[in-house]
């Protein structure tokens, strides 16, 4: 056997041991040698001068092919990151909240085109603050009702952009300071829209928080209890919730940010300073969940399985198909998304991999979280890819760390045979 063959054989064997898989099993549809490139990248990216740590979890054709932790859990770099570490998944909470609403749709308790005011009467009489004539912005009735579909697709028209005339009014209402989802929704309902519903994509958590309040009202129970009873328990997501029990908080990855001089520091804010406590006083479906990579894999497996996992059906096949169908074909290009992407019901959808500029498949879908977390589901390749880190980036911070998402996804896909 030549030296090159020996080197390849050792790489295959090392990767197989790392994943707990036999060489032939791993070789079915995946190149072990090429998969090692992903591990090398994440090892390099989590050394001093890079991110603190990461957990990567890949499933391909029903088999877990990567379950690996890199770097450290803490800023002191004294504790190695573990595969079972708990992360703040922030906006990766949104697809879970969207599934909750769609479960109620399947039961016939609502439709996507229901006006929001049908379930939340405080939204009756909602107005739009628009126009820049001599008299300044004027209030008027919207050209169409605000619907549940608009909330799912972030096209409600809420005043979330800095240039929106109603933005100061929304800031004064301070919905995120509310103590309950009910109070959150009432504060939002008292502020005029910045655009007619359905006319622009403006990604923001307000859409999802109002959606979560609809779930509470229609289901007749608190949002967090609904998620636990209808999603987390059936799927076996034992480490997912809006808080972390005191006995498990040592598993939480510390949340970093770039400080003065480009050094990593603990990120400011409630979630970082009191790890394990709720992000908000209300159960925030827009960004308040903690989870492990293994738990989120179970949620993703349910979606890849057309709504079913281990005999537990949460959604019907056609509903999952609707989730991953672009709902915004009438808004091309879509400001706020990457070229080649559309948006389904709570997730971004790949429409054109070439325009998107990274390896992928048309029809793949997923989302990310503010603290450098990502997931992708690719039905064509029967692939799930999850990367969890805990770093809050700031685009204008000197010495900010490069975002790993493009490299991560390219390295995942280049390993597929």
Secondary structure as UniProt FT lines:
FT   HELIX           3..19
FT   HELIX           23..27
FT   HELIX           32..45
FT   TURN            48..49
FT   STRAND          53..60
FT   TURN            61..62
FT   STRAND          63..72
FT   TURN            75..76
FT   TURN            83..84
FT   STRAND          86..88
FT   HELIX           90..93
FT   HELIX           94..106
FT   TURN            107..108
FT   TURN            112..113
FT   HELIX           116..119
FT   HELIX           121..123
FT   TURN            124..125
FT   STRAND          127..130
FT   TURN            134..135
FT   STRAND          138..141
FT   HELIX           148..152
FT   TURN            153..154
FT   TURN            162..163
FT   TURN            165..166
FT   HELIX           167..173
FT   HELIX           175..177
FT   HELIX           181..189
FT   TURN            197..198
FT   HELIX           205..219
FT   HELIX           223..227
FT   HELIX           228..232
FT   HELIX           233..235
FT   TURN            238..239
FT   HELIX           246..251
FT   STRAND          256..258
FT   HELIX           260..262
FT   STRAND          264..266
FT   HELIX           270..273
FT   TURN            274..276
FT   TURN            285..287
FT   STRAND          290..291
FT   HELIX           293..304
FT   TURN            305..307
FT   STRAND          308..309
FT   TURN            310..311
FT   STRAND          312..313
FT   HELIX           317..323
FT   TURN            329..330
FT   TURN            335..336
FT   TURN            339..340
FT   STRAND          341..343
FT   STRAND          348..350
FT   HELIX           353..356
FT   TURN            362..363
FT   STRAND          365..369
FT   TURN            370..372
FT   STRAND          373..378
FT   TURN            379..382
FT   STRAND          383..388
FT   TURN            395..396
FT   TURN            398..399
FT   HELIX           405..413
FT   TURN            414..415
//
